[in-house]
Amino acid sequence: MTDFRTAAQLFRLPEGFIRELHRRGLIGDPLSDQDLRGLKILSHIWHSPWFIRQALAGLSLAQRQELLFKPELTRVERYMLKCYLNAREGERIQTAEIISRVKRYLDVTVSEKQVRKIRAMAYDIRRGRRLDPARERERPEG
């Protein structure tokens, strides 16, 4: 019987990915021979640029950029990030203002810690530490 950690090492797949496959009911726990064969196939796909390119081909350029350059964000986190990224150069947006906007427009309460996390992400994007999808569109290919 192979556990998730061993399978992750064996097939060079993230353990979290294997756990998500199990959570979605795609593989069992413990892993069966059939599950291991499936993971072997997924491993080949996971490590192949050709397969990844094919999977991304069905997405628009904006969707691909968002997928690649931004982490998985919730709807609220995306809203907060856009508030910061759409601010004029030099404009300061207070944490309390973001909390208020989120409550007013999305009817959700967020903590200062959540806002600070997104603000740091926005600053990283603006400083070029993270790739900014808007800037990527402006770059010539080649």
Phi, psi and omega in degrees: 000129181255132177269173185296319181296316179295318179297321179299317179291317182298318185256005181053048176243148177297137180300322179299326178295316180294319178296323178292322175301318178293316181301325180275000176081017182272336176224161182262175174223109010284163181288132177272173176301321179294319177299317181295322176296319178296319178294326178296317178295314179300325179297319179295319179293315183303323186261012183249114177303326181299312180295320179296316178301317180297319180294322182281341184300331181281355181261150176291165179301316180298319179294318179296316180296316180297319179297318185279324190259344180240140176292168176297116180243150174284170179302317181294316180296320177298319179299312181298317180299317179296324177302315180288317182290333180273357178292145178294154180303127179087348179289136179254128178247122182284149178304317181298326179294318179295316179302317180295315179299315181298317179295316184292312188270330183246353181055045180229143177260128178239155180270163176299324180298318179297318180294317179298322178299314181290322178299317178298320178297316180297317179296320177299318179296313181296326180276355178086008178285330171246147179289132179265121181305325180295320179290325180300324180293331182281338182289135175287145180280149175143000000 
